[in-house]
């Protein structure tokens, strides 16, 4: 027996000949290629999730920064003793494509809610979609004589707005019924 045959006879069967061949003759890619493909797919997925998270964070951060500017304008309009300003209208673009602020309280609503002990939704942004996490709105809140800016999920915003609308209906002066005088 020659040297080559003796070495081959001592090696396990899988190491003899083509290591990629199976008994059926079909070649399988080496494990390192499979590991590389799996690693590439996992890395790509993680990168896409990071990009989506970063986009959501930047959108929320930029909106809250813009709302802080509006809140500072509101603060400069505050009345004596930290009273809620009656005029909450802002100089914002009316073009629907560039609109950020969706609504704010009217002077009549601010007059009614001025003495409220709960946080007041003074202004809010349009509905803002997120890729990761709940969609929401940026809001300017008035509480305890100061304005605050927050990101609020849509469900919580809808509940707060419904509660504030109910409070407005309760506190709004109702017109007195007309009494027809008979001659």
Secondary structure, DSSP 4 states (H G I P E B T S, - for coil): --HHHHHHHHS-GGGSS-TTB-TTS-B---HHHHHHHHHHHHHHHHHHHHHHHHHHHHHHHHHHHHHHHHHHHHHHT--GGGPPPS---------GGG--EEEE--HHHHHHHTT-SS-EEEEEE--B--SSS--EEEEEEEETTEEEEEEEEHHHHHHHHHHHHHHHHHHSPPPPPP-PPP-
